[in-house]
């Protein structure tokens, strides 16, 4: 497996492309927006340069990795000869299914098709293809180049061979893995969404400030980042979509906090918009 394609050049897609290039893959990153591809290119080049300046990467590693990344708005060009495709589009089941249908028609028979989803069913997505045994979920974490874990989630018809290939891809990207039986939210998102939603409810109720809620979780429970800081990093619109999916699938305890809904309606989406539970310099 030498050619890896990433569909979607947003925060997660560009991060996956970053680690895949350092893992020695020929990487094609695809997006319908040329502007988004340009942003991804700038991000990847900047972050790799910073890592080299700090001594985490060698300059020759960076040069080789950057030469291995190709940017294209053509899905056919990106995925036509791919060994692995990792879809990293918005957390909308209809959109993911649409992408997988296109990939099924474009990709060679041997291609592994993975969805980077934090909550959604790889079985449902795979069922829309002619190769459900070659489909799987690989849930990466943000920021991808720093976070060590990938949750590998097999769908109902995912083969053992596909599972093994996903493990090998993860190892080559320098990641540890956990294997999860498919259930809405998997392991991390079910826990994380509950914690974050309760933090939002406490903020709405006036229990404590955002700063003190996050500080309590970091110093009292040894979380590396507070739940409200993390929600801002993920994107409040993304968190709301996840909560709505879990609420629909798992019931009342996942009802989205009204404050989260209000912030998304106001365009307060977290770091990417400059304001969420905190204010950020653009």
Secondary structure, DSSP 8 states (H G I E B T S, - for coil): --EEEEE--SHHHHHHHHHHHHTT-EEEEE-S-HHHHHHHHHHHHHHHHHHHHTTSS-HHHHHHHHHTEEEES-HHHHHTT-SEEEE---S-HHHHHHHHHHHHHHS-TT-EEEE--SSS-HHHHHTTSS-GGGEEEEE--SSTTT--EEEEEE-TT--HHHHHHHHHHHHHTT-EEEEEE--TTTTHHHHHHHHHHHHHHHHHHTSS-HHHHHHHHHHHS--SS-HHHHHHHH-HHHHHHHHHHHHHHH-GGG---HHHHHHHHTT--BGGGTBSSSB---
